[in-house]
Amino acid sequence: MSDCLFCRISSGEARADRVHEDEHAVAFRDINPAGPTHILVIPRKHIATLADLTEDDDALVGHLARVAAKVAKADGQSDFRLAVNCGAGAGQSVFHLHMHVIGGRALKWPPG
């Protein structure tokens, strides 16, 4: 999707500080970090929101979670938060499924 920023990052058309990439996923540092570690993990496949997942995406979501744990560990984080916003009202600003890996500071619950 040419109008999707994360699709352009995935394809290499747009720049990002990549920390991981494989056949199914790309991970890169958030440009507006919420903590010392703030990495976004995205599927290469365009899926607009978490609500748009199908049963065919089950393995992909598991892969994204494993990538999230891997990049957190590689960034020195044993404790981290994994968050997915679904829809504008939940704070999603780019409509391409992505997981936020946030760590490196104390995180409160519930989030603000």
C-alpha positions as a Markdown table, in Angstrom:
| # | Residue | x | y | z |
|---|---|---|---|---|
| 1 | Met | 0.0 | 0.0 | 0.0 |
| 2 | Ser | 1.8 | 3.1 | -1.2 |
| 3 | Asp | 0.0 | 5.4 | 1.2 |
| 4 | Cys | 0.9 | 3.3 | 4.3 |
| 5 | Leu | 4.1 | 4.6 | 6.1 |
| 6 | Phe | 4.8 | 1.2 | 7.6 |
| 7 | Cys | 4.5 | -0.6 | 4.3 |
| 8 | Arg | 7.0 | 1.9 | 2.9 |
| 9 | Ile | 9.3 | 1.2 | 5.8 |
| 10 | Ser | 8.9 | -2.6 | 5.4 |
| 11 | Ser | 9.8 | -2.4 | 1.7 |
| 12 | Gly | 12.8 | -0.1 | 2.3 |
| 13 | Glu | 11.2 | 2.8 | 0.5 |
| 14 | Ala | 11.1 | 4.9 | 3.8 |
| 15 | Arg | 13.9 | 5.0 | 6.2 |
| 16 | Ala | 13.8 | 3.7 | 9.8 |
| 17 | Asp | 16.3 | 2.7 | 12.4 |
| 18 | Arg | 15.9 | -1.1 | 11.9 |
| 19 | Val | 16.9 | -3.5 | 14.6 |
| 20 | His | 15.5 | -6.7 | 13.1 |
| 21 | Glu | 14.0 | -7.9 | 9.8 |
| 22 | Asp | 13.1 | -11.2 | 8.4 |
| 23 | Glu | 10.7 | -12.7 | 5.8 |
| 24 | His | 7.6 | -11.9 | 7.9 |
| 25 | Ala | 8.5 | -8.9 | 10.2 |
| 26 | Val | 10.4 | -5.7 | 10.6 |
| 27 | Ala | 11.3 | -4.0 | 13.9 |
| 28 | Phe | 12.6 | -0.5 | 14.2 |
| 29 | Arg | 13.0 | 2.2 | 16.8 |
| 30 | Asp | 10.0 | 4.5 | 17.4 |
| 31 | Ile | 10.7 | 8.1 | 16.4 |
| 32 | Asn | 8.8 | 9.4 | 19.5 |
| 33 | Pro | 10.0 | 7.0 | 22.2 |
| 34 | Ala | 8.0 | 6.4 | 25.4 |
| 35 | Gly | 11.0 | 5.0 | 27.1 |
| 36 | Pro | 14.7 | 4.2 | 26.7 |
| 37 | Thr | 13.6 | 1.2 | 24.6 |
| 38 | His | 10.7 | 1.8 | 22.3 |
| 39 | Ile | 10.7 | -0.5 | 19.3 |
| 40 | Leu | 7.9 | -1.1 | 16.8 |
| 41 | Val | 7.4 | -4.6 | 15.4 |
| 42 | Ile | 5.3 | -4.8 | 12.2 |
| 43 | Pro | 4.3 | -7.5 | 9.9 |
| 44 | Arg | 5.4 | -7.1 | 6.3 |
| 45 | Lys | 1.9 | -8.0 | 5.3 |
| 46 | His | -0.4 | -5.0 | 5.5 |
| 47 | Ile | -3.1 | -5.6 | 8.2 |
| 48 | Ala | -4.7 | -2.3 | 9.3 |
| 49 | Thr | -5.6 | -3.2 | 12.9 |
| 50 | Leu | -5.7 | -6.0 | 15.4 |
| 51 | Ala | -9.4 | -6.3 | 14.7 |
| 52 | Asp | -8.6 | -7.2 | 11.1 |
| 53 | Leu | -6.7 | -10.3 | 11.9 |
| 54 | Thr | -8.0 | -13.6 | 10.6 |
| 55 | Glu | -7.3 | -17.2 | 11.6 |
| 56 | Asp | -4.8 | -17.3 | 8.8 |
| 57 | Asp | -2.8 | -14.7 | 10.7 |
| 58 | Asp | -2.4 | -16.8 | 13.9 |
| 59 | Ala | 1.2 | -17.9 | 13.1 |
| 60 | Leu | 2.1 | -14.4 | 12.1 |
| 61 | Val | 1.0 | -12.9 | 15.4 |
| 62 | Gly | 3.0 | -15.5 | 17.3 |
| 63 | His | 6.0 | -14.7 | 15.2 |
| 64 | Leu | 5.6 | -11.0 | 15.9 |
| 65 | Ala | 5.5 | -11.7 | 19.6 |
| 66 | Arg | 8.7 | -13.8 | 19.4 |
| 67 | Val | 10.4 | -11.0 | 17.5 |
| 68 | Ala | 9.3 | -8.5 | 20.2 |
| 69 | Ala | 10.9 | -10.6 | 22.9 |
| 70 | Lys | 14.0 | -11.0 | 20.8 |
| 71 | Val | 14.5 | -7.3 | 20.2 |
| 72 | Ala | 13.7 | -6.4 | 23.8 |
| 73 | Lys | 16.4 | -8.8 | 25.0 |
| 74 | Ala | 18.9 | -7.6 | 22.3 |
| 75 | Asp | 18.2 | -4.0 | 23.6 |
| 76 | Gly | 19.1 | -5.1 | 27.2 |
| 77 | Gln | 15.6 | -5.4 | 28.5 |
| 78 | Ser | 14.5 | -8.4 | 30.6 |
| 79 | Asp | 11.3 | -6.5 | 31.7 |
| 80 | Phe | 9.3 | -4.8 | 29.0 |
| 81 | Arg | 5.7 | -4.0 | 28.0 |
| 82 | Leu | 4.2 | -5.2 | 24.7 |
| 83 | Ala | 1.3 | -3.1 | 23.6 |
| 84 | Val | -1.0 | -3.0 | 20.6 |
| 85 | Asn | -3.4 | -0.1 | 20.0 |
| 86 | Cys | -6.5 | -0.9 | 18.0 |
| 87 | Gly | -8.2 | 2.1 | 16.4 |
| 88 | Ala | -7.9 | 5.8 | 16.8 |
| 89 | Gly | -9.7 | 5.9 | 20.1 |
| 90 | Ala | -7.1 | 3.6 | 21.6 |
| 91 | Gly | -4.2 | 5.7 | 20.2 |
| 92 | Gln | -3.4 | 4.0 | 16.9 |
| 93 | Ser | -2.1 | 6.6 | 14.6 |
| 94 | Val | -0.6 | 4.5 | 11.8 |
| 95 | Phe | -3.2 | 2.0 | 10.5 |
| 96 | His | -0.8 | -0.9 | 9.9 |
| 97 | Leu | -0.7 | -3.5 | 12.8 |
| 98 | His | 2.2 | -2.9 | 15.1 |
| 99 | Met | 3.4 | -3.9 | 18.5 |
| 100 | His | 5.1 | -1.5 | 20.8 |
| 101 | Val | 8.0 | -2.9 | 22.8 |
| 102 | Ile | 8.6 | -0.4 | 25.7 |
| 103 | Gly | 11.2 | -0.8 | 28.4 |
| 104 | Gly | 14.1 | 0.7 | 30.3 |
| 105 | Arg | 12.1 | 2.5 | 32.8 |
| 106 | Ala | 9.4 | 1.7 | 35.4 |
| 107 | Leu | 6.0 | 1.3 | 33.8 |
| 108 | Lys | 2.8 | 1.9 | 35.7 |
| 109 | Trp | -0.5 | 0.1 | 35.4 |
| 110 | Pro | -2.9 | 1.1 | 34.1 |
| 111 | Pro | -1.1 | 3.0 | 31.4 |
| 112 | Gly | -2.1 | 6.7 | 31.1 |
